[in-house]
């Protein structure tokens, strides 16, 4: 049986932290990558970007359309694990420290730009899943010719 925590029932915790580079360098008009490290607090897991059950909320990043052209996100391989609430079914999850690689194309002109986005996830522990969470992302990109 899957248990969902009721909002306000628990003190809000920071379950996922995102580490972004201070800045990234890119060449005008060329593809570039941004490595985002995310850490899931011990004792928790988050659903992967490809959950094994339809009712689970996938981890994803929503990038601001005002930034450079976003191409794709490469998520790390997920782990298949079973938990007390899964009745023997294995779920596709992320735990601990992981790295996501986001791919973009730099604008045609030189200058400093920002990439903004939101890392969205659903966290669970051994007994229950919690309301979806989100962490803002901000990366400065220095574009040269």
C-alpha positions as CSV (number, residue, x, y, z in Angstrom):
1,X,0.0,0.0,0.0
2,X,1.3,3.4,-1.0
3,X,1.0,6.1,1.7
4,X,1.0,9.7,0.8
5,X,1.9,12.3,3.4
6,X,-0.6,15.1,3.8
7,X,0.8,18.6,3.2
8,X,1.3,20.4,6.5
9,X,1.5,17.0,8.4
10,X,5.3,17.1,8.5
11,X,7.9,19.9,8.8
12,X,9.2,20.8,5.4
13,X,12.6,19.3,4.9
14,X,15.2,19.9,2.2
15,X,15.3,16.4,0.8
16,X,17.1,17.2,-2.5
17,X,20.0,19.7,-2.9
18,X,21.3,20.8,-6.2
19,X,25.0,21.8,-6.9
20,X,25.5,23.9,-9.9
21,X,28.7,25.2,-11.4
22,X,29.6,28.9,-10.6
23,X,29.7,29.5,-14.3
24,X,30.0,27.6,-17.6
25,X,31.8,28.7,-20.8
26,X,30.3,28.2,-24.2
27,X,31.1,29.2,-27.8
28,X,28.5,31.3,-29.7
29,X,26.1,29.1,-31.7
30,X,27.7,25.8,-30.4
31,X,26.3,23.1,-28.2
32,X,27.4,23.0,-24.6
33,X,26.7,21.0,-21.4
34,X,25.9,21.8,-17.8
35,X,26.5,19.2,-15.2
36,X,24.1,19.4,-12.3
37,X,24.9,17.3,-9.2
38,X,21.9,16.5,-7.0
39,X,22.0,14.9,-3.6
40,X,19.1,13.0,-2.1
41,X,19.2,13.1,1.7
42,X,20.0,9.8,3.4
43,X,16.9,7.7,4.2
44,X,15.0,9.0,1.2
45,X,14.8,8.2,-2.5
46,X,13.2,10.1,-5.4
47,X,11.4,8.6,-8.4
48,X,13.6,8.4,-11.5
49,X,12.9,10.3,-14.7
50,X,11.2,7.0,-15.9
51,X,9.2,5.6,-13.0
52,X,8.1,2.0,-13.2
53,X,4.5,2.8,-12.1
54,X,2.1,5.2,-13.8
55,X,1.0,6.8,-10.5
56,X,4.5,7.8,-9.6
57,X,5.7,11.4,-10.3
58,X,8.8,11.4,-12.5
59,X,11.9,13.5,-11.7
60,X,12.3,16.2,-14.4
61,X,13.8,19.6,-15.0
62,X,11.7,22.4,-16.5
63,X,14.0,25.0,-18.2
64,X,13.0,28.6,-18.6
65,X,12.3,29.2,-22.3
66,X,14.0,32.7,-22.1
67,X,17.4,31.0,-21.7
68,X,19.5,29.3,-24.4
69,X,17.9,26.5,-26.5
70,X,17.6,23.4,-24.4
71,X,18.3,20.2,-26.3
72,X,17.9,17.3,-23.8
73,X,18.7,16.1,-20.3
74,X,20.7,13.0,-19.6
75,X,19.8,11.5,-16.3
76,X,22.0,9.0,-14.5
77,X,21.0,5.3,-14.5
78,X,18.4,4.6,-11.9
79,X,18.4,1.8,-9.3
80,X,15.5,-0.7,-9.2
81,X,14.6,-1.2,-5.5
82,X,11.7,-2.5,-3.5
83,X,10.4,-0.8,-0.4
84,X,8.0,-1.7,2.5
85,X,5.1,0.0,0.7
86,X,5.7,-1.6,-2.8
87,X,4.5,-5.1,-2.0
88,X,7.5,-6.7,-3.7
89,X,7.5,-4.5,-6.8
90,X,10.7,-2.7,-7.7
91,X,10.7,1.0,-8.3
92,X,13.1,3.0,-10.5
93,X,14.7,5.5,-8.1
94,X,17.6,7.8,-7.4
95,X,19.4,7.8,-4.1
96,X,22.5,9.6,-2.8
97,X,24.7,11.8,-5.0
98,X,23.9,11.8,-8.7
99,X,24.8,13.8,-11.8
100,X,22.4,15.0,-14.5
101,X,23.9,16.5,-17.7
102,X,21.8,19.1,-19.5
103,X,22.5,19.9,-23.1
104,X,22.0,23.4,-24.6
105,X,23.0,25.4,-27.7
106,X,24.6,28.8,-27.0
107,X,23.1,31.9,-28.6
108,X,24.9,33.3,-31.7
109,X,26.1,36.4,-29.9
110,X,28.8,36.7,-27.2
111,X,28.0,37.8,-23.7
112,X,26.8,36.5,-20.3
113,X,23.5,34.8,-20.1
114,X,21.6,32.9,-17.4
115,X,20.0,29.5,-17.5
116,X,17.1,29.1,-15.0
117,X,15.1,26.1,-14.3
118,X,13.3,24.0,-11.7
119,X,14.3,20.5,-10.6
120,X,11.0,18.7,-9.8
121,X,10.8,15.4,-7.9
122,X,8.7,13.3,-5.6
123,X,10.5,11.9,-2.6
124,X,9.7,8.8,-0.5
125,X,11.2,7.0,2.4
126,X,10.8,3.3,3.4
127,X,7.1,3.8,4.3
128,X,5.5,6.7,2.4
129,X,5.8,9.1,-0.5
130,X,5.5,12.9,0.0
131,X,4.0,15.7,-2.0
132,X,6.1,16.8,-5.0
133,X,9.1,19.1,-4.3
134,X,11.1,21.5,-6.4
135,X,14.5,23.2,-6.3
136,X,15.4,26.3,-8.3
137,X,18.4,26.1,-10.7
138,X,20.4,29.1,-11.8
139,X,23.6,28.8,-13.9
140,X,25.6,31.7,-15.5
141,X,27.0,31.0,-18.9
142,X,29.8,33.1,-20.5
143,X,29.4,32.9,-24.3
144,X,32.5,33.9,-26.4
145,X,32.9,34.0,-30.1
